[in-house]
């Protein structure tokens, strides 16, 4: 296969890996493009293109994680001494993106090991090559990452905007497990008459049904404020058409209302993803 065609066949998988590791889709596309440039310079020396691209893309992601300003994560256990030097680098810049909110508890090496193995099924020998360590050490990193992720969040929990952004990013990324974790047990979805007329469901009951509906969807929705509440909205030609209005209770999504009432749509204000309004 032509190298360009082979790379394009791998691009969706590489972008998914980079997006999950970095928590930023724009940055992920940039990393994948860098991998393409490296491929263009090294075609003659590559034996397995998928493995080579996985290694290069993930190392580029790891480099970016290491460059982020270290910020201590309150409530996170200390990293064991020794092993890969990347273990001592804390992740930074807490934002409200889906799994990214939780992955920020991890060191870069833990994050890479966990994402590659648990999300994409990459074997520990390949992960070890990416991290320049041993398969046993890579396995330990992934195990330690699972333990950290399983820990409860700090007592003050996530802000409402973080929960909303985390839910929507999990929806876009097709992260069913994270969607379920962010939904309250008795969560429900309803809609006003205008939203139903626009094509939304009238209602969805139960955490599993809601997670299934949002899994892999809402890719075009943008973060907004509605009367100072964090929400998301679907826009068409620059105008908000349907708002996803969230009720967050005790750090979980208790209800979502699809709203398209014209008066409410006039009060929609765009916001930057993961940022509070000043």
N, C-alpha and C positions, 0 to 999 in steps of 0.2 A: 504494500500500500504506500502511496505517496506520503512523505512525512507530514506535509501540510494537512492532508485529509485525515491522517492518523491522529494528529494533534487535535483537530476539530472534533473528532469522535470522542476524544478523552476530555475535552474542555468542560462539558457539564459536570462530570465527576470531580474534576480538579477544582472547579468553582465551588461546588458544594463543600468539599473538604476545607478550602480556604475560608469560605463564609462561616463555617461552623467553628473553625479554630480562632478566627480573628473577631467574629461577631460584627462584621462590617462588610456588606456586599460590595460597596464601591472599592474598598481596599482589596477585597478578594479578587475582583476582576483585574486590578492592577498587578497583583502578585502572579496571577495566571498569565498575564501578558509578558511579565518578566521571564516566566518559565519558557514561554515560546521563544523569546529572544535567545535564551541560553541553548535551547534545542537547536536553533538555527546555526549556532556556532559549534555544536558538538555532535552532529549527526553521525559522523563516521565512527564514533566510539561507543555507541549505545547498542546493547544487546537486547534488552527488554524495555520497549518504550513506555508501557504503562507503569512499570516499577520505577523507571528513571524519572518520569514526570511526577509520580507521587513523592519521591524523595526530594526532588528539587523544589516542588511547590511547597512542601511542608517545611523544608529548611528555610525558605524565604519567609514563610509565616513565622517560624520560630525567631528569625532575626528581628522581625518587626515587634514581636512580643517582648524581646529582650531590650528593645530600644525605648519602650514605654516607661514613663516615670514611675518608679516604685511607690506604691501606696500601701501601707499595712492594712490588712483586712481584719477588722475587728471580729473577734470570736473565732478566728481560724486557728487550728492547732499549729504548732511550730513544725517546720520541715526537718526531717532527720538530717543529721550531718553526713557529709560524704556524698558519693555518687556524682551524678552529672552536675556541673557548676550551675546549670540553669535552674536547678531546684531552689537556689537561694534568691531568685529574682521574683518578687511579688508582682502580680498583675495589677493593672492600674486603671484609672479613669472610669469609674463605675458608671455604667449607663443602663438604660432600661431595655435592652434587647433580650429576646428569649434566652435561651440557654446561656447566653453571654453573661447574664446577671449571676448565674450560678457558677459558671466556669471561672469567673474572676477570683474565686476562692483558691484557685490552683496556681501552682508555678507553671511557667511555660512548658517544661518537660512533662509534667503531669497532664497538662491540658492536651498536648499533642498525643501522648500515649492513649489517653482516655478517648479522645475524639476518633483517632485513627482506628483503634481496636473496637470500641463499643458501638460507634456509629457507622463505621465503614468496613468492619471486618478485616482490617489489615493485620497480617500475622506479626508476632512480636520480633521475628528476625528482621523483617523490613523496618519496623519501628526502631529497632536497635541501630540499624544502619543510618536512619535519619538523625538520631540523637547521638550517634557515635558512642554507644554504650553496648552492653550485652543484652541478649534476649531476656535473661532473668531480671536484669535491672529494669528493662522496659515493662515487663509484667508487673513488677513491684510498683512502678510509677502509676500504672493504670489502676492497680488495686488501691493504692493510697488515694488516688483521685476519686474513686467511687466512695471511699469512706468519708472524704471531705464533703462531697456533694450530698451524701445522705444525712449529714449533720443538719440540725435545725438552723434556720437563719437567726441572726442576732435578735435579742428581745424586742428591739424597736422595729424589726421587720422591714419590708419594702414599702416605700411610699406608693400611693395609689398610682401615680404616673408610671412607676417602675413596673407594677403589676400589669397595667394596661399594655405598656410597650412590650413587656415580656410575652404576654399572651398573643399579641398580634404578630410578633416576630416568630413565635413558635408555630402559629398558623401558616405563615408564609413558608417557613422552613420544613413543614411537614413533620414536626416533632410531636407526635401524638402523646407520648408519655409526659412531656412537659405541659401540654395543654391540659391533660387530666389533673396534673399536680396543681395547676393554677386555678382550677375550677372548684368552687364550693360544692359539697355533696348534693345539695338541693338546688343547684343553679338552674336557671331557666332563661329562655330567649323569647321575647315578644316583639311586636312591631306595631307602629301606628298605621292608620289606614293609608296614608300617602306612601309609606314604605312598601306596604303590601301591593299597592297599585304599581309600584316601581319594580316589583318582582321578588321581594324578600319573602321568606317563609312567614306565616302568621305567628307561629310559635314553635319552639323546640324545647322539650322537657328532658331533664336528666343530663348528668355530666358526660356520660359516654356518647349520647346522641349529639350533644353540643360539640364535643371535641371532634367527633367524626365529621360533622358539618364543616368545621373550620379547618380541619387538617389539610394543609396544602393549598388553602384558598386565601382570599383577601390580599392578593399580591399587589393590587393597585391602590389599596387604601393608604391614606396619609394621616400622620398624627395631627390632631387639632385640639383646641380648647372649645368647649361649649359651656358658657356661663361659668368659666373658671374651672370646669371639670375636665380632666384629661380624657380624650376620646379619639376615635379615628373616623375618617369620612372617605367615601368614594367620590372622586371629583370627575367632572366631564367638562372639557374645554375651560378649565380654570374655576368652575363653580362647583361647590359642594352639592351633591345630589342625594346621598343617603349617609346619615351619621350612625356610627356604632357607639351607642351611649352606654357606658359601663357603670355598674354599681359594685364597688369594691368593699368588702367587709372582712376585717381581720386578715388582710393580706391575700385574699382570694376573690376571684370573680364570682359574685353572687347572682348577678343578672346582667343581661345585655338587652338593650332595646334598639331595634332598627327604627330610625326616625327620619322622616322626610317632610315634616311639616314646614311650609315655606317660612313661617316666622322664625322657627328655630334655625333653619339653614342660614338665615341672615345674620345669626349671632355666632357662626362658626369662624374661628380664628386659627389660621395655620400656625403650627409650632414646629421647632426642630425636634427630630426624634430623640427621645431620652433626655430632653432639657426642660427645666421648669421655665415658666414665663416670669420675667423680672417684674 
